Amino acid sequence: MSDLLLFHLHWTAFDKLWYPGLLFKIKRILPSRYFNLLKSYPNENQLETKFNGETSSRLHIHSGVPQGSILGPLLYVLYTSDLPTSRETTLGTFADNTAIFASHEDTTIASLNLQEHLNILEKWLKKWKIKVNESKSEHITFYPPERPLP
């Protein structure tokens, strides 16, 4: 039986998504007719607040994808579609959560494989201006039941 290491990452991409990076990826991934249709979407987002019958003036939003919007999940998937992978680890994503699994008979090798993938991912996150929410990210090591804990 082998040990399983898990690193759970939670990032703030939905509300901090970098528009120029998103537009670059839309243009690179989708046919031009879709780019032309979607390129104004991020720039037209506005926010206003209503409280006690009063409404604030509208402010333009310069980053992020509106949560609850129809296009939000699609734009997020496009933005993160080139998330780096590794042959030595397994990557799983759901919304703005990512889990990286590394398994090996030798915990040290599993840990090295996991760290190598995290190093690659760190460069990608920096390039695309995505910040990891460290307080919601964690590392867990699972051991087979027959093996005593260290």
C-alpha positions as a Markdown table, in Angstrom:
| # | Residue | x | y | z |
|---|---|---|---|---|
| 1 | Met | 0.0 | 0.0 | 0.0 |
| 2 | Ser | 1.3 | 3.5 | -0.7 |
| 3 | Asp | 0.9 | 6.8 | 1.0 |
| 4 | Leu | -1.2 | 9.5 | -0.5 |
| 5 | Leu | -0.4 | 13.1 | -0.2 |
| 6 | Leu | -3.0 | 15.8 | -0.9 |
| 7 | Phe | -2.5 | 19.5 | -1.3 |
| 8 | His | -5.7 | 21.5 | -1.4 |
| 9 | Leu | -5.5 | 25.0 | -3.0 |
| 10 | His | -8.2 | 27.6 | -2.8 |
| 11 | Trp | -7.7 | 30.8 | -4.8 |
| 12 | Thr | -9.5 | 34.0 | -5.4 |
| 13 | Ala | -9.7 | 33.9 | -9.1 |
| 14 | Phe | -13.5 | 34.5 | -9.5 |
| 15 | Asp | -13.4 | 37.9 | -7.8 |
| 16 | Lys | -9.9 | 38.9 | -8.8 |
| 17 | Leu | -9.7 | 37.5 | -12.4 |
| 18 | Trp | -7.3 | 39.6 | -14.5 |
| 19 | Tyr | -9.2 | 40.9 | -17.5 |
| 20 | Pro | -6.3 | 41.4 | -20.0 |
| 21 | Gly | -5.3 | 37.8 | -19.2 |
| 22 | Leu | -8.9 | 36.6 | -19.7 |
| 23 | Leu | -9.2 | 38.4 | -23.0 |
| 24 | Phe | -5.8 | 36.9 | -24.2 |
| 25 | Lys | -7.0 | 33.4 | -23.4 |
| 26 | Ile | -10.4 | 33.9 | -25.0 |
| 27 | Lys | -8.7 | 35.2 | -28.2 |
| 28 | Arg | -6.3 | 32.2 | -28.1 |
| 29 | Ile | -8.8 | 29.5 | -27.4 |
| 30 | Leu | -12.1 | 30.5 | -29.1 |
| 31 | Pro | -12.8 | 31.4 | -32.7 |
| 32 | Ser | -12.6 | 35.1 | -33.4 |
| 33 | Arg | -16.4 | 35.6 | -33.6 |
| 34 | Tyr | -16.7 | 34.5 | -30.0 |
| 35 | Phe | -13.8 | 36.8 | -28.9 |
| 36 | Asn | -15.6 | 39.7 | -30.6 |
| 37 | Leu | -18.8 | 38.8 | -28.8 |
| 38 | Leu | -17.1 | 38.4 | -25.3 |
| 39 | Lys | -14.4 | 41.1 | -25.4 |
| 40 | Ser | -16.8 | 43.8 | -24.0 |
| 41 | Tyr | -18.3 | 41.6 | -21.3 |
| 42 | Pro | -15.6 | 42.2 | -18.6 |
| 43 | Asn | -15.5 | 45.9 | -19.4 |
| 44 | Glu | -19.2 | 46.5 | -19.0 |
| 45 | Asn | -19.6 | 45.2 | -15.5 |
| 46 | Gln | -20.8 | 47.7 | -13.0 |
| 47 | Leu | -21.8 | 47.7 | -9.4 |
| 48 | Glu | -24.3 | 49.7 | -7.5 |
| 49 | Thr | -25.5 | 49.4 | -3.9 |
| 50 | Lys | -29.1 | 49.8 | -2.7 |
| 51 | Phe | -29.7 | 50.4 | 1.0 |
| 52 | Asn | -32.7 | 51.9 | 2.8 |
| 53 | Gly | -34.2 | 53.0 | -0.4 |
| 54 | Glu | -31.1 | 54.8 | -1.5 |
| 55 | Thr | -29.0 | 53.8 | -4.5 |
| 56 | Ser | -25.3 | 54.6 | -5.0 |
| 57 | Ser | -23.8 | 55.8 | -8.2 |
| 58 | Arg | -22.6 | 53.0 | -10.5 |
| 59 | Leu | -18.9 | 52.0 | -10.4 |
| 60 | His | -17.1 | 50.1 | -13.0 |
| 61 | Ile | -15.6 | 46.8 | -11.9 |
| 62 | His | -12.0 | 46.3 | -13.2 |
| 63 | Ser | -11.4 | 42.7 | -12.2 |
| 64 | Gly | -13.4 | 39.5 | -11.4 |
| 65 | Val | -16.2 | 37.5 | -13.0 |
| 66 | Pro | -19.7 | 38.1 | -11.6 |
| 67 | Gln | -20.6 | 35.1 | -9.5 |
| 68 | Gly | -24.1 | 33.8 | -10.3 |
| 69 | Ser | -23.8 | 35.0 | -13.9 |
| 70 | Ile | -24.4 | 32.6 | -16.8 |
| 71 | Leu | -21.0 | 33.3 | -18.4 |
| 72 | Gly | -19.0 | 33.4 | -15.2 |
| 73 | Pro | -18.3 | 29.7 | -14.9 |
| 74 | Leu | -17.4 | 29.5 | -18.7 |
| 75 | Leu | -15.0 | 32.4 | -18.4 |
| 76 | Tyr | -13.4 | 30.9 | -15.3 |
| 77 | Val | -12.9 | 27.5 | -17.1 |
| 78 | Leu | -11.4 | 29.3 | -20.0 |
| 79 | Tyr | -9.1 | 31.2 | -17.7 |
| 80 | Thr | -7.9 | 28.1 | -15.9 |
| 81 | Ser | -7.9 | 25.7 | -18.8 |
| 82 | Asp | -4.1 | 25.7 | -19.1 |
| 83 | Leu | -3.5 | 24.9 | -15.5 |
| 84 | Pro | -0.2 | 23.0 | -15.4 |
| 85 | Thr | -0.3 | 19.2 | -14.9 |
| 86 | Ser | 2.3 | 16.6 | -14.0 |
| 87 | Arg | 2.8 | 13.0 | -14.9 |
| 88 | Glu | 3.7 | 12.2 | -11.3 |
| 89 | Thr | 0.6 | 13.8 | -9.7 |
| 90 | Thr | -3.2 | 13.9 | -10.2 |
| 91 | Leu | -5.0 | 17.2 | -10.5 |
| 92 | Gly | -8.6 | 17.8 | -9.6 |
| 93 | Thr | -10.6 | 21.0 | -9.8 |
| 94 | Phe | -14.0 | 22.2 | -8.8 |
| 95 | Ala | -14.9 | 25.9 | -9.1 |
| 96 | Asp | -12.0 | 27.8 | -7.5 |
| 97 | Asn | -10.7 | 24.8 | -5.6 |
| 98 | Thr | -7.9 | 22.6 | -6.8 |
| 99 | Ala | -6.5 | 19.4 | -5.3 |
| 100 | Ile | -3.2 | 17.9 | -6.2 |
| 101 | Phe | -2.7 | 14.2 | -5.3 |
| 102 | Ala | 0.7 | 12.4 | -5.1 |
| 103 | Ser | 1.0 | 8.7 | -4.3 |
| 104 | His | 4.1 | 6.6 | -3.9 |
| 105 | Glu | 5.3 | 3.7 | -1.7 |
| 106 | Asp | 8.0 | 6.1 | -0.4 |
| 107 | Thr | 6.4 | 9.2 | 1.2 |
| 108 | Thr | 9.5 | 11.2 | 0.5 |
| 109 | Ile | 9.2 | 10.6 | -3.2 |
| 110 | Ala | 5.5 | 11.4 | -3.1 |
| 111 | Ser | 6.3 | 14.6 | -1.3 |
| 112 | Leu | 9.0 | 15.6 | -3.8 |
| 113 | Asn | 6.6 | 15.0 | -6.7 |
| 114 | Leu | 3.9 | 17.1 | -5.0 |
| 115 | Gln | 6.4 | 19.9 | -4.3 |
| 116 | Glu | 7.7 | 19.9 | -7.9 |
| 117 | His | 4.1 | 20.3 | -9.2 |
| 118 | Leu | 3.5 | 23.1 | -6.7 |
| 119 | Asn | 6.6 | 24.9 | -7.9 |
| 120 | Ile | 5.4 | 24.8 | -11.5 |
| 121 | Leu | 1.9 | 25.8 | -10.4 |
| 122 | Glu | 3.3 | 28.8 | -8.4 |
| 123 | Lys | 4.9 | 30.2 | -11.6 |
| 124 | Trp | 1.6 | 29.8 | -13.5 |
| 125 | Leu | -0.4 | 31.5 | -10.7 |
| 126 | Lys | 2.1 | 34.4 | -10.7 |
| 127 | Lys | 1.9 | 34.8 | -14.5 |
| 128 | Trp | -1.9 | 34.9 | -14.6 |
| 129 | Lys | -2.2 | 37.0 | -11.4 |
| 130 | Ile | -4.1 | 34.5 | -9.3 |
| 131 | Lys | -3.5 | 34.6 | -5.6 |
| 132 | Val | -3.8 | 31.6 | -3.4 |
| 133 | Asn | -5.9 | 31.9 | -0.3 |
| 134 | Glu | -3.4 | 30.4 | 2.1 |
| 135 | Ser | -5.9 | 30.3 | 5.1 |
| 136 | Lys | -8.1 | 27.9 | 3.0 |
| 137 | Ser | -5.3 | 25.8 | 1.5 |
| 138 | Glu | -3.9 | 22.8 | 3.3 |
| 139 | His | -1.6 | 19.7 | 3.0 |
| 140 | Ile | -2.8 | 16.3 | 4.2 |
| 141 | Thr | -1.0 | 13.0 | 4.2 |
| 142 | Phe | -3.0 | 9.7 | 4.2 |
| 143 | Tyr | -1.3 | 6.5 | 5.4 |
| 144 | Pro | -2.6 | 2.9 | 4.8 |
| 145 | Pro | -4.4 | 1.6 | 7.9 |
| 146 | Glu | -1.9 | -1.2 | 8.5 |
| 147 | Arg | 1.0 | 1.2 | 8.6 |
| 148 | Pro | 1.8 | 2.9 | 12.0 |
| 149 | Leu | 1.9 | 6.7 | 11.9 |
| 150 | Pro | 5.3 | 8.3 | 12.1 |
